[in-house]
Amino acid sequence: MLIVVLIHLIVINEINYNSGNDFDSGDWVELVNNSIYPADLTGWKFLDEDDSHIYSLPDSLVIQAGDYLVLCQDTSSFLSVFPTVNNYVGELGYGFSGGGELLRLMDSTDALVDYVEYDDSNPWPLNADGNGSSLELTNYELDNTIATSWAASVILNGTPGVTNSTYSVLKSESNALVPNVYALHQNYPNPFNPTTTIKYDIPKDTHILINIFDLKGRLVKTLIDEYQISGFKTIKWDATNKNGQQIAAGMYIYRIKAGNYSETKKMVLLK
């Protein structure tokens, strides 16, 4: 089954991976519900890069529209620095790497909701690495997989549970939050089995065509062939062909065409 949705609904919005020695709140990550609907996170999971650490969110946990939720490594350490914050859960039971790491959020169907692979070197903000700042997403609609969407908090220790100190409103001709350029992002996970997610950005309303090909250039499946409005988009592929049959393991090519824009990338299916 194909699912096309707008991304940036539940967003990884702030990361504290190295507090420094003066005020150690432990590691924590903040989520924001960037939608107009409450989000029930029952059955959701927060994971690190290699699945060695998995935190299951509490049942019946709901983030209201526009609200925040902080996932804490250690609630005692967190509250010692942020005693007035009450929209948090813990204990994660694990911390984040000071040298960069992939963090993932999965829903109750094990579908990837959001992910960030931060680093502690340029172009990522350096002040977040033990210098008293957290990593803050500067706008919820930005692609949080790229370093330029992030900044070091200007408020000491970060801003868990409230609006980021570096938050800025995006501007566009229509006053909507839309990308500035066309982009096709690398699928995640890659390699994958059995499903993968492809993100793409379209700055204006246009006809979108996304196809999957094998290495001989033969069409495997058309994922999208329709007119779409501008925005940050994503689609999931379940490794089936145009007849709904599971395909063989190997390397495949996916291509987007939108007007004069065209881009291709490679991905690998494992069995």
Summary of the structure (lengths in Angstrom):
residues: 271
radius of gyration: 19.3
end to end distance: 19.2
largest distance: 59.8
contacts: 823
relative contact order: 0.15
helix: 5%
strand: 40%
